[in-house]
Amino acid sequence: MNKNQLFTLTAMCGLLTLSSCSQEVINEELAMPNSNLTVITRSTGDAKVAYPVRLYVFDSANKCKAMQTLESAEDVIGIRLVEGAYDVYAIGGADETRYVLPDIDNASMTSVISLQEGQTHGDLMAGHSTVTLSADGSNSLTIGLERKVLQVKSVVIKNVPEEAKAVSIKIAPIYESMLLNGRYQGTNNNSTITLTKQDDNTTWKMESDDNFLFPSIDKPTITVSIDNTSYSYTCEKELTANYRFNIEGNFNESPTGAPEVTLTGTITGAVWDGEKEISFDFGDKADDKDNNDKPSTDMPEAGSVYNGCYVLAVNGKNVTILSPTQKNNIYGIAENKGDQEKLAEIINNELAAWDQTISTNWRLMTKEEAKFIRSSITSINQESIGERFRTDQSYLCIGDGTIYASTQNGFIEGAMAASYLRPVTTITIQ
């Protein structure tokens, strides 16, 4: 059973049911609302929707036409709309005291959902579906909300020397923010959890279980700090959303007298995602053991192929790769080729929907990268990696915040009617 089925069939965090009833027909030329969209929330079993739920309704031109908030399961909201096709996005746990949320005037599918200053994450959820409303029939729509955060439920470090003054753990890297469409962005965030000394003076615990975080990027590093000494471990797997995890550690002296921290951890999934377990050691002694969990240190080279993508550059553990696919004749580009703001919105929407199996952080190539790509076209095309790069066509790129079309004769500010989009991304290999 796949993940989407789990959300729908087991109601991992509730469902939003949207329906519309037929209304009298109004002259279409006046573009007056002639269909009613009724929103009802419900849940099954022990799973609950995280309220409040903020709804955003976008028309086929990606313009936000309606925004409503459901404060509880009892709320029913009717939204009057012109018949047509719509994308409906829902953000669960959209508490305005905790999050900065876009309003109807500036909302786009790639608007950033960010934390208010000084706030921490709550049980954040997101969902999306499409609906076509008509004036002469009834319509219904169900959105399954997907939890977008993980929960650090408990952290316990035992046998810490009594003289220790401070103990904490840090998890990095994790995503920085979420877009309205549910995609993550930003790859350089981290979370530090400060522990509290218990009455026995050797046990340190996390006091609250309300520690929600965005998922990790690839395999994160967990660092335990005891005063000025730190012990780090690279996890065997990613820390994914919709899981709770507990960490328990023991501080010991190795036979050589060097301090060692041994940590064991359990990741417990919510009912809808099962359970996982992880265990790992911190300290000098652990480094001497065979550790099958250590990731490969083999790094790709520039000009080689990695995960089916052409490698543009390697900088330490950061590898920049070129998407194996490309797209042109993108809706809205030709009509807005000179409008930088509109171009950015159109391109960001395309990037947010690009191949998520390779990366969730695609971006436009820079002007410098575009120059390098054009100088390396023969090599790229000889490798037969994905679609062939068209030397006679223009490709979208960016420089100093301005969008350009990279052509065989140079750069043109804005886009050309049939410019290709072929994004790049930078990934970190641990």
VENZI-V460290 format. One record per pair of residues at least 4 apart in sequence whose ideal C-beta (glycine too) atoms are under 7 Angstrom apart, sorted by sequence separation. I is the first residue (numbers start at 1). J is the second residue. D is the distance in Angstrom with one decimal. If there is no record, write none. Layout:
i:I j:J d:D
i:I j:J d:D
This chain:
i:1 j:5 d:4.8
i:3 j:7 d:6.7
i:4 j:8 d:6.5
i:5 j:9 d:5.5
i:6 j:10 d:5.4
i:11 j:15 d:5.9
i:26 j:30 d:6.6
i:43 j:47 d:5.6
i:49 j:53 d:6.3
i:58 j:62 d:5.5
i:59 j:63 d:5.3
i:71 j:75 d:5.6
i:95 j:99 d:6.2
i:102 j:106 d:5.3
i:103 j:107 d:6.5
i:107 j:111 d:5.3
i:115 j:119 d:4.8
i:160 j:164 d:4.9
i:178 j:182 d:6.7
i:179 j:183 d:4.7
i:197 j:201 d:6.4
i:216 j:220 d:3.7
i:235 j:239 d:6.7
i:253 j:257 d:6.1
i:254 j:258 d:4.9
i:269 j:273 d:3.7
i:282 j:286 d:6.3
i:300 j:304 d:4.9
i:305 j:309 d:6.9
i:332 j:336 d:5.6
i:333 j:337 d:6.1
i:339 j:343 d:6.0
i:340 j:344 d:6.3
i:341 j:345 d:6.7
i:342 j:346 d:6.4
i:343 j:347 d:6.0
i:344 j:348 d:6.0
i:345 j:349 d:6.6
i:346 j:350 d:6.7
i:347 j:351 d:6.2
i:348 j:352 d:6.3
i:349 j:353 d:6.9
i:350 j:354 d:6.8
i:356 j:360 d:5.5
i:365 j:369 d:4.2
i:366 j:370 d:6.9
i:367 j:371 d:6.6
i:368 j:372 d:6.6
i:369 j:373 d:6.1
i:370 j:374 d:6.5
i:371 j:375 d:6.4
i:372 j:376 d:6.0
i:373 j:377 d:6.8
i:376 j:380 d:5.5
i:377 j:381 d:5.9
i:378 j:382 d:6.0
i:379 j:383 d:6.6
i:398 j:402 d:6.8
i:412 j:416 d:6.6
i:415 j:419 d:4.6
i:1 j:6 d:6.0
i:7 j:12 d:5.2
i:43 j:48 d:5.4
i:58 j:63 d:6.5
i:70 j:75 d:4.4
i:81 j:86 d:6.9
i:94 j:99 d:6.2
i:96 j:101 d:6.1
i:102 j:107 d:4.0
i:106 j:111 d:7.0
i:134 j:139 d:6.7
i:198 j:203 d:4.3
i:206 j:211 d:6.9
i:225 j:230 d:4.6
i:269 j:274 d:4.9
i:281 j:286 d:3.3
i:305 j:310 d:6.4
i:306 j:311 d:5.2
i:314 j:319 d:5.3
i:365 j:370 d:5.1
i:380 j:385 d:6.7
i:398 j:403 d:5.5
i:399 j:404 d:6.1
i:406 j:411 d:5.8
i:407 j:412 d:6.2
i:6 j:12 d:6.2
i:26 j:32 d:4.5
i:43 j:49 d:5.6
i:58 j:64 d:5.6
i:59 j:65 d:5.1
i:115 j:121 d:6.9
i:133 j:139 d:5.4
i:178 j:184 d:5.7
i:179 j:185 d:6.1
i:198 j:204 d:6.8
i:224 j:230 d:6.8
i:239 j:245 d:7.0
i:253 j:259 d:6.2
i:254 j:260 d:4.6
i:269 j:275 d:5.2
i:300 j:306 d:4.1
i:305 j:311 d:6.9
i:336 j:342 d:4.0
i:398 j:404 d:6.9
i:405 j:411 d:7.0
i:57 j:64 d:7.0
i:58 j:65 d:6.8
i:70 j:77 d:6.4
i:94 j:101 d:5.8
i:132 j:139 d:6.9
i:160 j:167 d:6.0
i:197 j:204 d:5.6
i:198 j:205 d:5.9
i:223 j:230 d:5.3
i:224 j:231 d:4.9
i:253 j:260 d:6.9
i:268 j:275 d:5.4
i:269 j:276 d:6.6
i:304 j:311 d:5.1
i:313 j:320 d:4.5
i:336 j:343 d:5.8
i:373 j:380 d:6.9
i:381 j:388 d:5.1
i:396 j:403 d:6.4
i:397 j:404 d:5.3
i:404 j:411 d:4.4
i:405 j:412 d:4.6
i:26 j:34 d:4.3
i:41 j:49 d:5.6
i:56 j:64 d:5.7
i:57 j:65 d:5.3
i:131 j:139 d:5.8
i:177 j:185 d:5.6
i:196 j:204 d:6.5
i:251 j:259 d:6.7
i:252 j:260 d:5.0
i:303 j:311 d:6.4
i:311 j:319 d:6.1
i:312 j:320 d:4.6
i:354 j:362 d:4.4
i:365 j:373 d:6.7
i:381 j:389 d:5.8
i:404 j:412 d:6.4
i:25 j:34 d:6.0
i:57 j:66 d:4.1
i:68 j:77 d:4.7
i:102 j:111 d:3.9
i:175 j:184 d:3.9
i:176 j:185 d:6.6
i:177 j:186 d:5.4
i:195 j:204 d:3.9
i:196 j:205 d:6.0
i:223 j:232 d:4.5
i:267 j:276 d:4.4
i:302 j:311 d:5.4
i:312 j:321 d:6.5
i:380 j:389 d:5.4
i:396 j:405 d:6.4
i:397 j:406 d:4.8
i:404 j:413 d:5.8
i:405 j:414 d:6.8
i:131 j:141 d:4.3
i:157 j:167 d:5.6
i:175 j:185 d:6.9
i:176 j:186 d:2.7
i:195 j:205 d:5.9
i:251 j:261 d:5.0
i:252 j:262 d:6.2
i:267 j:277 d:6.6
i:301 j:311 d:6.7
i:302 j:312 d:6.6
i:311 j:321 d:5.6
i:312 j:322 d:5.6
i:336 j:346 d:6.7
i:405 j:415 d:5.2
i:23 j:34 d:5.8
i:56 j:67 d:5.5
i:68 j:79 d:6.2
i:175 j:186 d:5.9
i:195 j:206 d:5.7
i:196 j:207 d:5.2
i:221 j:232 d:5.3
i:222 j:233 d:5.4
i:250 j:261 d:6.9
i:266 j:277 d:5.3
i:267 j:278 d:5.9
i:300 j:311 d:4.9
i:302 j:313 d:5.4
i:310 j:321 d:6.6
i:351 j:362 d:4.6
i:394 j:405 d:4.0
i:395 j:406 d:4.8
i:402 j:413 d:6.4
i:403 j:414 d:6.5
i:405 j:416 d:4.7
i:23 j:35 d:6.0
i:41 j:53 d:6.6
i:55 j:67 d:6.7
i:101 j:113 d:6.5
i:129 j:141 d:5.5
i:175 j:187 d:6.9
i:176 j:188 d:6.8
i:221 j:233 d:6.8
i:249 j:261 d:5.4
i:250 j:262 d:5.0
i:302 j:314 d:5.4
i:309 j:321 d:3.8
i:310 j:322 d:4.5
i:351 j:363 d:6.6
i:377 j:389 d:5.1
i:394 j:406 d:6.2
i:403 j:415 d:6.5
i:23 j:36 d:5.7
i:55 j:68 d:4.9
i:66 j:79 d:4.7
i:176 j:189 d:4.1
i:193 j:206 d:5.6
i:221 j:234 d:5.2
i:222 j:235 d:6.5
i:249 j:262 d:6.6
i:265 j:278 d:4.9
i:280 j:293 d:6.8
i:301 j:314 d:6.3
i:306 j:319 d:6.4
i:309 j:322 d:5.9
i:333 j:346 d:6.2
i:394 j:407 d:4.7
i:99 j:113 d:5.7
i:100 j:114 d:4.8
i:129 j:143 d:4.7
i:155 j:169 d:5.8
i:173 j:187 d:5.7
i:175 j:189 d:6.3
i:249 j:263 d:3.9
i:265 j:279 d:6.5
i:300 j:314 d:6.6
i:309 j:323 d:6.8
i:332 j:346 d:4.6
i:377 j:391 d:5.7
i:405 j:419 d:4.9
i:20 j:35 d:5.3
i:21 j:36 d:5.5
i:54 j:69 d:5.3
i:66 j:81 d:6.5
i:99 j:114 d:6.8
i:128 j:143 d:6.8
i:173 j:188 d:5.9
i:174 j:189 d:5.0
i:219 j:234 d:5.6
i:220 j:235 d:5.4
i:248 j:263 d:7.0
i:264 j:279 d:4.6
i:265 j:280 d:7.0
i:299 j:314 d:6.3
i:306 j:321 d:6.0
i:309 j:324 d:5.6
i:20 j:36 d:5.5
i:39 j:55 d:6.4
i:65 j:81 d:6.3
i:99 j:115 d:6.2
i:100 j:116 d:5.9
i:127 j:143 d:4.1
i:173 j:189 d:6.4
i:174 j:190 d:6.3
i:219 j:235 d:4.9
i:247 j:263 d:6.2
i:248 j:264 d:5.6
i:308 j:324 d:5.5
i:330 j:346 d:6.6
i:373 j:389 d:6.9
i:392 j:408 d:6.7
i:20 j:37 d:4.7
i:21 j:38 d:6.8
i:52 j:69 d:5.3
i:53 j:70 d:4.4
i:98 j:115 d:6.8
i:99 j:116 d:6.4
i:127 j:144 d:5.8
i:173 j:190 d:6.3
i:174 j:191 d:6.1
i:219 j:236 d:6.7
i:248 j:265 d:6.9
i:263 j:280 d:5.6
i:347 j:364 d:6.6
i:391 j:408 d:6.0
i:20 j:38 d:6.4
i:52 j:70 d:6.2
i:98 j:116 d:6.0
i:127 j:145 d:4.3
i:172 j:190 d:3.4
i:193 j:211 d:6.2
i:219 j:237 d:6.4
i:247 j:265 d:4.4
i:263 j:281 d:6.8
i:18 j:37 d:6.1
i:19 j:38 d:5.3
i:51 j:70 d:6.7
i:52 j:71 d:4.9
i:97 j:116 d:6.8
i:126 j:145 d:6.8
i:127 j:146 d:6.2
i:171 j:190 d:6.4
i:219 j:238 d:6.1
i:220 j:239 d:5.8
i:246 j:265 d:6.4
i:262 j:281 d:5.1
i:263 j:282 d:5.6
i:300 j:319 d:6.0
i:396 j:415 d:6.1
i:51 j:71 d:6.2
i:125 j:145 d:4.2
i:126 j:146 d:5.9
i:170 j:190 d:5.7
i:171 j:191 d:5.1
i:218 j:238 d:6.2
i:245 j:265 d:6.2
i:246 j:266 d:5.1
i:262 j:282 d:6.7
i:330 j:350 d:6.2
i:18 j:39 d:5.2
i:51 j:72 d:5.6
i:98 j:119 d:4.8
i:125 j:146 d:6.3
i:170 j:191 d:6.9
i:245 j:266 d:6.6
i:261 j:282 d:3.9
i:262 j:283 d:7.0
i:57 j:79 d:6.5
i:91 j:113 d:6.5
i:125 j:147 d:5.4
i:126 j:148 d:5.3
i:170 j:192 d:4.6
i:191 j:213 d:5.1
i:216 j:238 d:5.3
i:245 j:267 d:3.9
i:246 j:268 d:6.9
i:260 j:282 d:7.0
i:261 j:283 d:5.2
i:394 j:416 d:4.7
i:16 j:39 d:6.9
i:17 j:40 d:5.1
i:125 j:148 d:6.2
i:215 j:238 d:6.7
i:216 j:239 d:4.2
i:245 j:268 d:6.7
i:260 j:283 d:3.0
i:396 j:419 d:5.2
i:49 j:73 d:6.8
i:57 j:81 d:6.9
i:60 j:84 d:6.4
i:98 j:122 d:5.5
i:123 j:147 d:6.9
i:124 j:148 d:4.9
i:168 j:192 d:5.6
i:169 j:193 d:5.3
i:215 j:239 d:6.0
i:243 j:267 d:5.2
i:244 j:268 d:4.9
i:259 j:283 d:6.5
i:260 j:284 d:6.2
i:395 j:419 d:6.5
i:396 j:420 d:6.9
i:16 j:41 d:5.6
i:17 j:42 d:6.2
i:59 j:84 d:6.4
i:60 j:85 d:5.1
i:124 j:149 d:5.1
i:168 j:193 d:6.3
i:215 j:240 d:5.2
i:224 j:249 d:6.2
i:226 j:251 d:6.9
i:260 j:285 d:4.9
i:370 j:395 d:6.3
i:394 j:419 d:4.6
i:395 j:420 d:4.8
i:396 j:421 d:5.2
i:123 j:149 d:6.7
i:168 j:194 d:4.8
i:215 j:241 d:4.9
i:243 j:269 d:4.8
i:244 j:270 d:6.8
i:258 j:284 d:4.6
i:260 j:286 d:6.8
i:394 j:420 d:6.9
i:14 j:41 d:6.7
i:15 j:42 d:6.2
i:59 j:86 d:6.0
i:95 j:122 d:6.2
i:168 j:195 d:6.0
i:242 j:269 d:6.8
i:370 j:397 d:4.1
i:393 j:420 d:5.6
i:395 j:422 d:5.8
i:15 j:43 d:6.8
i:58 j:86 d:6.4
i:121 j:149 d:5.5
i:167 j:195 d:4.6
i:242 j:270 d:5.8
i:14 j:43 d:3.6
i:39 j:68 d:6.8
i:41 j:70 d:5.7
i:57 j:86 d:5.3
i:58 j:87 d:4.5
i:93 j:122 d:4.8
i:254 j:283 d:6.6
i:43 j:73 d:6.9
i:93 j:123 d:4.9
i:148 j:178 d:5.8
i:184 j:214 d:6.2
i:187 j:217 d:4.9
i:231 j:261 d:4.8
i:233 j:263 d:7.0
i:243 j:273 d:6.3
i:254 j:284 d:6.2
i:325 j:355 d:6.7
i:367 j:397 d:5.5
i:390 j:420 d:6.7
i:39 j:70 d:6.6
i:42 j:73 d:6.7
i:57 j:88 d:5.4
i:93 j:124 d:4.7
i:242 j:273 d:5.0
i:254 j:285 d:4.2
i:323 j:354 d:6.8
i:366 j:397 d:6.3
i:11 j:43 d:5.8
i:41 j:73 d:5.0
i:93 j:125 d:5.7
i:323 j:355 d:6.9
i:364 j:396 d:5.9
i:365 j:397 d:4.7
i:366 j:398 d:6.1
i:367 j:399 d:3.8
i:374 j:406 d:6.9
i:11 j:44 d:4.3
i:14 j:47 d:5.9
i:55 j:88 d:6.5
i:56 j:89 d:4.6
i:92 j:125 d:3.1
i:243 j:276 d:6.9
i:364 j:397 d:5.7
i:366 j:399 d:6.3
i:11 j:45 d:6.0
i:13 j:47 d:5.4
i:14 j:48 d:5.9
i:41 j:75 d:6.9
i:92 j:126 d:6.9
i:148 j:182 d:6.6
i:364 j:398 d:4.4
i:12 j:47 d:5.6
i:13 j:48 d:6.8
i:14 j:49 d:3.3
i:55 j:90 d:5.5
i:91 j:126 d:5.7
i:11 j:47 d:4.8
i:13 j:49 d:6.0
i:40 j:76 d:5.4
i:67 j:103 d:6.8
i:90 j:126 d:6.8
i:178 j:214 d:6.9
i:370 j:406 d:3.9
i:13 j:50 d:6.5
i:16 j:53 d:6.8
i:39 j:76 d:6.8
i:53 j:90 d:5.6
i:54 j:91 d:4.6
i:67 j:104 d:4.2
i:90 j:127 d:4.4
i:167 j:204 d:4.2
i:224 j:261 d:5.6
i:367 j:404 d:6.4
i:38 j:76 d:6.6
i:39 j:77 d:4.6
i:53 j:91 d:6.9
i:155 j:193 d:6.0
i:157 j:195 d:6.3
i:53 j:92 d:5.1
i:89 j:128 d:5.1
i:162 j:201 d:4.6
i:174 j:213 d:5.7
i:175 j:214 d:3.9
i:224 j:263 d:7.0
i:323 j:362 d:6.8
i:38 j:78 d:5.1
i:54 j:94 d:3.8
i:64 j:104 d:5.3
i:67 j:107 d:6.5
i:88 j:128 d:7.0
i:155 j:195 d:6.3
i:162 j:202 d:6.0
i:174 j:214 d:5.2
i:175 j:215 d:6.1
i:37 j:78 d:7.0
i:53 j:94 d:6.4
i:87 j:128 d:6.7
i:88 j:129 d:5.8
i:152 j:193 d:6.4
i:174 j:215 d:6.6
i:36 j:78 d:5.4
i:37 j:79 d:4.3
i:50 j:92 d:4.1
i:52 j:94 d:5.5
i:160 j:202 d:5.3
i:171 j:213 d:6.9
i:174 j:216 d:5.1
i:175 j:217 d:6.6
i:236 j:278 d:6.3
i:49 j:92 d:5.7
i:50 j:93 d:3.6
i:52 j:95 d:6.4
i:64 j:107 d:4.1
i:87 j:130 d:5.4
i:88 j:131 d:6.2
i:159 j:202 d:5.6
i:173 j:216 d:6.7
i:174 j:217 d:6.7
i:235 j:278 d:6.6
i:36 j:80 d:5.8
i:37 j:81 d:5.7
i:86 j:130 d:6.8
i:158 j:202 d:6.7
i:160 j:204 d:5.6
i:173 j:217 d:4.7
i:367 j:411 d:6.3
i:85 j:130 d:6.6
i:86 j:131 d:5.5
i:158 j:203 d:5.2
i:171 j:216 d:6.9
i:35 j:81 d:5.4
i:62 j:108 d:6.8
i:174 j:220 d:6.7
i:33 j:80 d:3.7
i:54 j:101 d:5.9
i:62 j:109 d:6.4
i:85 j:132 d:4.8
i:86 j:133 d:6.6
i:156 j:203 d:6.7
i:157 j:204 d:4.7
i:173 j:220 d:6.4
i:233 j:280 d:4.6
i:33 j:81 d:5.5
i:34 j:82 d:6.2
i:35 j:83 d:4.8
i:172 j:220 d:6.1
i:33 j:82 d:5.7
i:34 j:83 d:5.6
i:84 j:133 d:6.3
i:156 j:205 d:5.2
i:171 j:220 d:5.6
i:172 j:221 d:5.8
i:233 j:282 d:5.6
i:309 j:358 d:6.6
i:347 j:396 d:6.6
i:32 j:82 d:7.0
i:83 j:133 d:5.0
i:155 j:205 d:6.8
i:31 j:82 d:5.6
i:56 j:107 d:5.4
i:58 j:109 d:6.5
i:83 j:134 d:5.2
i:155 j:206 d:4.1
i:171 j:222 d:5.6
i:231 j:282 d:3.5
i:307 j:358 d:6.4
i:322 j:373 d:6.9
i:81 j:133 d:5.9
i:83 j:135 d:4.8
i:154 j:206 d:6.1
i:231 j:283 d:5.7
i:88 j:141 d:6.7
i:90 j:143 d:5.3
i:92 j:145 d:4.8
i:128 j:181 d:6.5
i:169 j:222 d:6.2
i:170 j:223 d:4.5
i:124 j:178 d:7.0
i:128 j:182 d:6.4
i:169 j:223 d:6.6
i:88 j:143 d:6.6
i:90 j:145 d:6.3
i:154 j:209 d:6.5
i:169 j:224 d:5.3
i:369 j:424 d:6.2
i:126 j:182 d:3.8
i:153 j:209 d:5.0
i:168 j:225 d:5.0
i:236 j:293 d:4.2
i:312 j:369 d:6.2
i:167 j:225 d:6.9
i:224 j:282 d:5.8
i:365 j:423 d:7.0
i:152 j:211 d:4.1
i:167 j:226 d:5.3
i:344 j:403 d:6.6
i:364 j:423 d:6.2
i:365 j:424 d:4.9
i:151 j:211 d:6.6
i:312 j:372 d:6.6
i:343 j:403 d:5.1
i:363 j:423 d:5.9
i:151 j:212 d:5.5
i:152 j:213 d:6.5
i:166 j:227 d:5.9
i:234 j:295 d:6.4
i:324 j:385 d:5.4
i:325 j:386 d:5.6
i:326 j:387 d:5.2
i:362 j:423 d:4.1
i:363 j:424 d:6.4
i:164 j:226 d:5.4
i:165 j:227 d:5.7
i:324 j:386 d:2.5
i:325 j:387 d:5.8
i:340 j:402 d:6.5
i:363 j:425 d:6.5
i:114 j:177 d:5.3
i:149 j:212 d:4.2
i:150 j:213 d:5.6
i:164 j:227 d:5.7
i:324 j:387 d:6.8
i:340 j:403 d:5.9
i:362 j:425 d:5.1
i:113 j:177 d:6.6
i:149 j:213 d:6.2
i:361 j:425 d:5.5
i:112 j:177 d:5.3
i:113 j:178 d:4.9
i:149 j:214 d:6.1
i:150 j:215 d:6.0
i:113 j:179 d:6.9
i:160 j:226 d:6.2
i:359 j:425 d:4.0
i:112 j:179 d:6.1
i:113 j:180 d:6.3
i:157 j:224 d:6.7
i:111 j:179 d:6.6
i:359 j:427 d:6.2
i:110 j:179 d:5.0
i:111 j:180 d:4.4
i:354 j:423 d:6.0
i:18 j:88 d:6.4
i:110 j:180 d:6.8
i:310 j:380 d:5.2
i:109 j:180 d:5.8
i:110 j:181 d:6.4
i:343 j:414 d:6.8
i:350 j:421 d:5.8
i:109 j:181 d:4.5
i:343 j:415 d:5.8
i:351 j:423 d:5.8
i:50 j:123 d:4.4
i:107 j:180 d:6.6
i:310 j:383 d:6.2
i:16 j:90 d:5.5
i:347 j:421 d:6.7
i:50 j:125 d:5.1
i:310 j:385 d:4.9
i:219 j:295 d:6.2
i:303 j:379 d:6.2
i:309 j:385 d:6.7
i:338 j:414 d:4.7
i:308 j:385 d:6.7
i:337 j:414 d:5.1
i:102 j:180 d:6.6
i:169 j:247 d:6.9
i:305 j:383 d:6.0
i:337 j:415 d:4.3
i:13 j:92 d:6.7
i:337 j:416 d:6.4
i:305 j:385 d:5.9
i:337 j:417 d:6.3
i:333 j:415 d:5.3
i:334 j:417 d:4.0
i:333 j:417 d:6.9
i:333 j:419 d:6.4
i:124 j:212 d:7.0
i:91 j:180 d:7.0
i:123 j:212 d:6.3
i:150 j:239 d:5.7
i:329 j:418 d:5.9
i:122 j:212 d:6.1
i:150 j:240 d:6.6
i:328 j:418 d:5.1
i:89 j:180 d:5.7
i:121 j:212 d:4.0
i:150 j:241 d:5.5
i:153 j:244 d:4.5
i:158 j:249 d:6.9
i:159 j:250 d:5.2
i:160 j:251 d:5.0
i:328 j:419 d:6.5
i:330 j:421 d:6.2
i:89 j:181 d:6.4
i:121 j:213 d:6.4
i:149 j:241 d:5.8
i:153 j:245 d:6.6
i:154 j:246 d:4.4
i:155 j:247 d:4.8
i:156 j:248 d:4.8
i:157 j:249 d:4.4
i:158 j:250 d:5.0
i:159 j:251 d:4.7
i:328 j:420 d:4.4
i:148 j:241 d:5.3
i:150 j:243 d:5.2
i:151 j:244 d:4.4
i:152 j:245 d:6.4
i:153 j:246 d:5.3
i:159 j:252 d:6.5
i:327 j:420 d:6.8
i:147 j:241 d:5.7
i:157 j:251 d:6.6
i:326 j:420 d:4.9
i:327 j:421 d:5.1
i:147 j:242 d:4.4
i:150 j:245 d:7.0
i:326 j:421 d:6.5
i:37 j:133 d:6.5
i:49 j:145 d:6.2
i:326 j:422 d:3.9
i:35 j:133 d:4.1
i:35 j:134 d:6.6
i:323 j:422 d:5.6
i:35 j:135 d:5.5
i:322 j:422 d:6.8
i:323 j:423 d:5.1
i:34 j:135 d:4.4
i:323 j:424 d:6.8
i:322 j:424 d:5.4
i:321 j:424 d:6.6
i:320 j:424 d:5.9
i:321 j:425 d:6.1
i:320 j:426 d:4.6
i:321 j:427 d:6.8
i:319 j:426 d:6.8
i:318 j:426 d:5.4
i:319 j:427 d:5.5
i:25 j:135 d:4.9
i:318 j:428 d:5.6
i:319 j:429 d:5.8
i:16 j:127 d:6.5
i:25 j:136 d:6.9
i:317 j:428 d:5.2
i:13 j:125 d:5.5
i:23 j:135 d:6.1
i:312 j:424 d:6.4
i:317 j:429 d:5.4
i:18 j:131 d:6.6
i:20 j:133 d:5.3
i:22 j:135 d:6.4
i:317 j:430 d:6.6
i:22 j:136 d:5.4
i:22 j:137 d:5.6
i:22 j:138 d:6.1
i:21 j:138 d:5.7
i:20 j:138 d:6.5
i:19 j:138 d:6.6
i:20 j:139 d:4.2
i:19 j:139 d:6.3
i:19 j:140 d:4.2
i:18 j:140 d:6.9
i:19 j:141 d:7.0
i:18 j:141 d:4.0
i:56 j:180 d:6.4
i:17 j:142 d:5.4
i:18 j:143 d:7.0
i:16 j:142 d:6.9
i:15 j:142 d:5.5
i:16 j:143 d:4.2
i:15 j:143 d:6.8
i:15 j:144 d:5.8
i:16 j:145 d:6.8
i:299 j:429 d:6.2
i:14 j:145 d:5.9
i:13 j:145 d:4.9
i:13 j:147 d:5.7
i:12 j:147 d:7.0
i:295 j:430 d:4.9
i:8 j:144 d:4.9
i:7 j:144 d:3.8
i:7 j:146 d:5.8
i:183 j:352 d:4.9
i:181 j:352 d:5.4
i:179 j:352 d:6.3
i:187 j:361 d:6.0
i:184 j:360 d:5.5
i:185 j:361 d:6.3
i:183 j:360 d:6.0
i:234 j:430 d:5.3
i:218 j:428 d:6.1
i:217 j:428 d:6.6
i:219 j:430 d:5.3
i:218 j:430 d:6.2
i:108 j:345 d:5.8
i:110 j:348 d:4.3
i:110 j:349 d:6.1
i:109 j:349 d:5.5
i:110 j:352 d:5.4
i:109 j:352 d:6.6
i:12 j:270 d:6.6
i:12 j:272 d:3.5
i:10 j:272 d:4.8
i:6 j:272 d:4.9
i:62 j:349 d:6.3
